[in-house]
């Protein structure tokens, strides 16, 4: 009977590793934490928010590519990365460069900060623009200037889900940080 319980526990542990991925999701942010912290601080963003974006965009897979052509940890479109990269000194970014964590996080964090400033520190609009494109969000925001402060006001279902996912992950990461601080 005792062997049966041990075997069952091992099977459940393996099942949870592959299907729930909880242990991996807790460890992945650590792999690029130093890079995220450096660039988040440089551009006055909360490192946990940048971590939430990376988690939502690529689940920390540096070689991630989307069906729309976005590349790397922060899922940057090559045209957006090129434009933002030039502004911070990367004059000839290649697709291979966008798979490098330090470059991808640097360019993506800079671009997030630029959007945050452009949208008057409104994180919902910043994240919506990061996902849907700044032109779409500018147009939509101009047509509805009093809206866009609530996730439910976002007119694009995919973007609404994205912003909700990032902000939920961000809150979750803040709770984990608070818990770690209590333990110390």
Secondary structure, DSSP 8 states (H G I E B T S, - for coil): -HHHHHHHHHHHHHHHHHHT-HHHHHHHHHHTHHHHHHHHHHTT--HHHHHHHHHHHHTT-TT-B-TT--BTTTTB-HHHHHHHHHHTT-TT--HHHHTSHHHHHHHHHHHHHHHHHHTTT-HHHHHHHHHH-HHHHHHHHHHTTT--SSGGG-S-HHHHHHHHHHHHHHHHHHHHHHHHHHH-
